[in-house]
Every structure is written in C-alpha cells, then in structure tokens.
Amino acid sequence: MKKFIILLLALAAAMVLAACGDDGGAAEEGGSGDDDTLTIGISLPSATHGWMGALIDNAEQQAKELQESEGIEYVMTNAADPNKQANDVDDLIAQGVDVIVMLPIESAALTPVGQKVKDAGIPLVIVDRELENDAATVVVKGDNEGIGVNAGEYFIEQLNGEGKIVEISGPPSSVTEQRGSGFKEAIDGQEGMEIIASQSGDFSTEKSLEVMENILQANPEIDAVFTQDDGMALGVLQAIKEAGRTDIQFVTGAGGAKQVFEDIQNDGLMSATFLYSPTMVRDAVKIAGEIAQGNEPEETMVIKEATQVTEENVDEYYDPESKF
C-alpha cells in the first residue's frame, strides 16, 4: 500500500511539472515573453473614416510582412478615444514590447503617454499627428503645413484673390493646427479673401455633412470650401448638393481618396485635393522593425510630399482598386 501511495505522489508531481512547462511555452509564443523574440506594439485609432481604415490595413500588412521576413512579432490595438488609447499603450509598455508605433488620437491628450513610453526606455515612432513633447524617436507624417499652404495658393489663383471661404477643420491635433495655419498663412494679405466660417468636421463624413448644412443655412453667399480631409469633403459635397446651392465654385480636400479622384475626373464640384497617403504608416512600421533590431534610424523626421491633384494629373494617382 505504501508503495502505491508513493507512486501516486510521484505521478502527481510529474503532472505539475509538465503543466508548468506548458505555461512557460504559452508565454513565449506571445512574443514579448521570450527575450529572443522582438515585438512591435502598434497603437492606432479606430477606423472612423476611410483614410484611417486604409492606414490600419497598411499597418497590419506591413507588420505581417516583417513577421514573415524578419521574425518580428507585433501586437496591434485600436481605440475610439484618448483614454482607451492611453490604456492600450500602458498595456504595451507592461508587455515589454521592443518598439511602439503610435498614431495619437489627440496630440495634447496623448503627450503624457508618449513620455511614459520614453521613460520606460522604449523607442517610439509617431505617425501623422505629433506629440507636444520630444518623446518620439522618429516622426513619420505628411506635409500638413504644405497641404494648407498649397491649398491657400490654389484658392488665391482660382478666386483671383477675392472670395468668401468656408473652412472645415479636423479634431484638436497637430494635423489640424498645421493645415489650418498653413492655409491662413497663404491667404494672409489677400484683403478680398475672407474665411466667413470655420468649424470642425472631426474627420468624419457624417459630421461634416451636418456642420455644412448649418453653415449653408447661415451664409447665403459662399465662394469656395477648404476642407482638411477628403472624407469631410464628401460630406460637404453632399450637403451642398442637397441644399441645391449653385453659388459655391469649388471644394478642396486632403488625402487622396478614390471617390474624390472620381469627382475630379467627372468635372464635379471637387476641383483639387492634396496627397496625404495612408501608406505612410508602412514607413513607420519598417522603421520600427529596424530600431527593434538595434539599428539607428536614418532620419528622425520623415515628411511625405503634399502633391496637388487636379484634373490635369488625377489620372496618374487614381487607382480603381484602392480601398481608400
């Protein structure tokens, strides 16, 4: 009997040891549990509009390519508000990822979170919207000020320096501030040009439709509309069409959306947009992969050109298969 009890105890001990071994293996499979596995943490907003949806797709595709070619794991999170994003980044820090790629929902709100990443000794690659401190190791963005300046110059040319302008801006961020200030800088000194209304469309087609409806009711005479985003421009176009307004000469956007390109091609009210491609996140993920492998980044600021697209060159950029 005594031998039987000893045998049972030995079997139980062996089972406990085997279970412990299995737990250790599961932790390693997650990526950050294994010291030899490199992991990139990616924190992005939710896909509230087409541009962001395309950016999320590009980020995941690039991360998968790195996983297949270099064996670098990734953890991706999406957040609908700054508080959720802050918690997501805290989780990535706790997981011990090697690099974090972040597109801040709001610049000011996520600045302290960027500092947490820096304090944790984790390199940080910021995409699109900048932080208000120096926490970023690398910033990858479009030329936001260039979009505003180029749009302002386009307005001066098309309106011959005179006109009543509406501005539809984005939510509080470096993107919104830079595009708006660039536009105002360009038209400054044109005494005949006046911004008669400026409201946020939150980079949302639906919100911009609603905002523009109110602006149209309050302003019987509008010459042109500067929107800071192609998705918002589509909402503006719908509002103008539904109101039956014929005084507005043109609308401009930013991004490079397929639907906007089609309106330009068809000689619609949309006459110009300025490139701000969601593929910029691919550069950010590639840079994060280089940093994770111990390589110094070649640049700390990567700026993608704000090319003007009109009926003259739209066919060069139009892709009927584009998701954006």
C-alpha positions in Angstrom: 0.0 0.0 0.0 2.8 2.4 0.9 4.5 1.8 -2.5 1.2 2.5 -4.2 0.8 5.9 -2.4 4.4 6.8 -3.3 3.8 6.0 -6.9 0.6 8.2 -6.9 2.6 11.1 -5.4 5.3 10.8 -8.0 2.8 10.8 -10.8 1.1 13.9 -9.4 4.5 15.7 -9.1 5.3 14.9 -12.7 1.9 16.3 -13.9 2.5 19.5 -12.0 6.0 19.9 -13.6 4.6 19.2 -17.0 1.8 21.8 -16.5 4.4 24.4 -15.5 6.4 23.6 -18.6 3.3 24.2 -20.8 2.6 27.6 -19.2 6.1 28.7 -20.0 5.8 27.7 -23.6 2.5 29.7 -24.0 4.1 32.9 -22.6 6.9 32.5 -25.2 4.5 32.1 -28.1 3.1 35.6 -27.3 6.3 37.3 -28.4 7.2 39.6 -25.5 7.6 36.7 -23.0 10.7 35.5 -24.9 13.9 37.6 -24.6 14.9 36.4 -28.1 11.7 37.5 -29.8 11.4 41.1 -31.0 7.9 42.6 -30.8 6.5 45.9 -32.1 3.5 47.4 -30.4 1.1 49.3 -32.7 -1.4 51.7 -31.2 -3.9 53.3 -33.7 -7.3 55.0 -33.6 -10.4 53.1 -34.6 -11.4 53.1 -38.3 -13.8 56.0 -38.0 -13.3 57.1 -41.6 -11.9 55.7 -44.9 -8.4 57.2 -44.5 -7.9 55.6 -41.1 -9.3 52.3 -42.2 -6.8 52.2 -45.1 -4.0 53.2 -42.7 -4.9 50.4 -40.3 -4.9 47.9 -43.2 -1.5 49.1 -44.4 0.0 48.9 -40.8 -1.2 45.3 -40.4 0.0 44.3 -43.9 3.5 45.7 -43.3 3.7 44.2 -39.8 2.8 40.8 -41.2 5.5 41.2 -43.9 8.1 41.9 -41.2 6.8 38.9 -39.2 7.3 36.6 -42.2 10.6 38.1 -43.4 12.4 39.0 -40.1 10.5 37.0 -37.4 9.4 40.2 -35.7 6.1 39.8 -33.8 3.6 42.5 -33.4 0.7 43.5 -31.2 -1.9 45.8 -32.7 -4.5 47.8 -30.7 -7.3 50.2 -31.8 -9.0 52.9 -29.7 -12.1 55.1 -30.2 -11.0 57.7 -27.6 -7.8 59.1 -26.0 -8.5 57.3 -22.7 -8.7 53.9 -24.3 -5.6 54.6 -26.3 -3.7 55.7 -23.2 -4.7 52.4 -21.6 -3.6 50.4 -24.7 -0.2 52.0 -24.6 0.2 51.3 -20.9 -0.6 47.6 -21.7 2.1 47.6 -24.4 4.6 49.0 -22.0 3.7 46.4 -19.4 4.1 43.6 -22.1 7.7 44.8 -22.6 7.5 45.4 -26.4 10.7 46.5 -28.1 9.3 49.5 -30.0 5.9 51.3 -30.1 4.3 52.8 -33.2 1.5 55.2 -32.3 -0.9 57.5 -34.1 -2.2 59.7 -31.4 -6.0 60.3 -31.5 -5.3 63.8 -30.0 -1.9 65.4 -29.7 -2.2 67.0 -26.3 -4.1 64.1 -24.6 -1.5 61.5 -25.7 1.6 63.6 -25.0 1.9 62.3 -21.4 1.6 58.8 -22.7 4.4 59.4 -25.1 6.5 60.5 -22.1 5.7 57.2 -20.3 7.0 55.3 -23.3 10.2 57.3 -23.3 10.6 56.9 -19.6 10.2 53.2 -20.0 13.2 53.2 -22.4 11.1 52.0 -25.3 11.7 53.7 -28.7 8.6 55.5 -30.1 7.7 56.0 -33.7 4.9 58.6 -34.1 2.7 58.6 -37.2 0.6 61.5 -38.6 -0.3 63.6 -35.5 2.6 64.8 -33.4 3.0 64.9 -29.7 3.7 68.2 -27.8 7.0 67.0 -26.4 10.2 65.3 -27.6 9.2 61.7 -26.6 9.2 60.5 -30.2 12.3 58.7 -31.5 11.0 59.2 -35.1 8.1 61.1 -36.6 6.6 60.0 -39.9 4.0 62.3 -41.3 2.6 64.1 -44.4 3.4 67.7 -45.1 0.5 69.1 -43.2 1.6 72.7 -43.4 2.3 72.2 -47.1 -1.2 71.0 -47.6 -2.5 74.2 -46.1 -0.1 76.5 -48.0 -0.7 74.7 -51.3 -4.5 74.9 -50.8 -4.3 78.6 -49.9 -2.3 79.3 -53.0 -4.8 77.4 -55.1 -7.7 79.4 -53.6 -5.9 82.7 -54.5 -5.4 81.6 -58.0 -8.9 80.2 -58.6 -10.7 83.1 -56.9 -8.3 85.8 -58.2 -7.7 87.0 -54.6 -11.3 87.6 -53.7 -14.0 85.4 -52.1 -15.9 84.2 -49.1 -14.4 81.0 -47.9 -15.6 78.2 -45.5 -13.1 76.0 -43.7 -14.0 72.6 -42.4 -11.2 71.5 -40.0 -10.3 68.3 -38.1 -10.3 67.5 -34.3 -7.7 69.0 -32.0 -4.3 67.8 -33.2 -1.0 68.9 -34.8 -2.5 67.9 -38.2 -5.5 70.3 -37.8 -3.4 73.1 -36.5 -0.7 72.8 -39.2 -3.2 72.5 -42.1 -5.2 75.5 -40.8 -2.2 77.7 -40.1 -0.7 76.9 -43.5 -3.9 77.9 -45.3 -4.3 81.1 -43.3 -0.6 82.0 -43.9 -1.0 81.6 -47.6 -4.1 83.8 -47.9 -2.9 86.4 -45.4 -2.5 89.8 -47.1 -5.3 89.0 -49.6 -7.7 91.6 -48.4 -10.5 90.4 -50.7 -10.4 86.9 -49.2 -12.3 86.2 -46.0 -12.9 83.0 -44.0 -16.6 83.5 -43.1 -17.0 80.2 -41.1 -14.6 77.7 -39.7 -15.9 74.6 -37.9 -14.6 71.1 -37.1 -16.0 68.1 -39.0 -13.9 65.7 -36.8 -12.5 64.0 -40.0 -16.0 62.4 -40.3 -18.2 62.5 -43.5 -21.4 62.4 -41.4 -20.3 65.2 -39.0 -19.1 67.3 -41.9 -22.5 66.9 -43.7 -24.3 68.1 -40.6 -21.9 71.0 -39.9 -22.0 72.1 -43.6 -25.8 72.1 -43.6 -25.8 74.6 -40.7 -23.2 76.8 -42.4 -25.2 76.8 -45.6 -28.3 78.0 -43.8 -26.4 80.8 -42.0 -24.4 82.0 -45.1 -26.4 82.8 -48.3 -23.2 83.5 -50.2 -20.1 81.2 -50.2 -17.5 81.1 -53.0 -15.4 78.0 -52.0 -14.8 75.5 -49.3 -11.5 74.4 -47.9 -11.7 71.0 -46.1 -8.8 69.5 -44.3 -9.7 65.9 -45.3 -11.2 64.1 -48.3 -13.7 62.2 -46.1 -15.0 65.6 -44.8 -15.1 66.9 -48.3 -17.5 64.2 -49.3 -19.9 65.2 -46.5 -19.6 68.9 -47.6 -20.4 67.9 -51.3 -23.5 66.0 -50.2 -24.7 69.0 -48.1 -24.2 71.4 -51.0 -26.0 69.1 -53.4 -29.0 68.5 -51.1 -29.3 72.3 -50.5 -29.3 73.0 -54.2 -26.7 75.7 -53.8 -25.1 77.0 -57.1 -23.0 79.9 -55.7 -20.1 77.6 -54.5 -17.4 77.4 -57.2 -15.3 74.6 -55.8 -14.3 72.4 -52.8 -10.8 71.1 -52.0 -9.8 68.2 -49.7 -6.7 66.4 -48.5 -5.7 62.7 -48.6 -6.2 61.2 -52.0 -9.5 59.2 -51.7 -10.7 57.3 -54.7 -14.2 58.9 -54.6 -12.7 62.3 -54.5 -10.5 61.5 -57.5 -13.6 60.3 -59.4 -15.4 63.6 -58.7 -12.4 65.5 -60.0 -12.3 63.3 -63.1 -16.0 63.8 -63.7 -15.7 67.6 -63.5 -17.6 67.8 -60.2 -17.5 70.5 -57.6 -14.4 68.8 -56.1 -11.6 70.5 -58.0 -8.4 69.7 -56.1 -7.0 67.6 -53.3 -3.6 67.3 -51.8 -1.9 63.9 -51.2 -1.6 62.6 -47.7 -1.3 58.9 -48.2 -2.3 56.3 -45.5 0.6 54.2 -46.8 2.9 56.5 -44.6 2.3 54.0 -41.8 4.2 51.4 -43.7 7.3 53.6 -43.4 6.7 53.9 -39.7 6.4 50.1 -39.2 9.5 49.4 -41.3 11.5 52.0 -39.2 10.2 50.3 -36.0 11.5 47.0 -37.3 14.9 48.5 -38.0 15.0 50.0 -34.5 13.9 46.8 -32.9 16.8 45.0 -34.5 19.2 47.6 -33.0 19.7 49.8 -36.0 19.8 53.6 -35.6 17.1 55.4 -37.7 18.5 57.3 -40.7 16.1 60.2 -40.0 14.2 61.4 -37.0 11.6 63.3 -39.2 10.2 61.7 -42.3 7.8 64.0 -44.3 5.8 62.9 -47.3 5.2 65.5 -50.0 1.8 67.2 -50.3 1.3 66.9 -54.0 -1.6 68.8 -55.6 -4.0 66.7 -57.6 -6.4 68.4 -60.1 -8.0 67.4 -63.4 -4.6 67.8 -65.0 -2.9 65.0 -63.2 -5.6 63.0 -61.4 -5.3 60.0 -63.8 -1.7 59.5 -62.6 -2.9 58.9 -59.0 -6.3 57.2 -59.5 -6.4 53.5 -58.6 -9.8 51.9 -59.2 -8.8 49.0 -56.9 -7.9 51.3 -54.0 -9.7 50.6 -50.7 -9.4 54.3 -49.8 
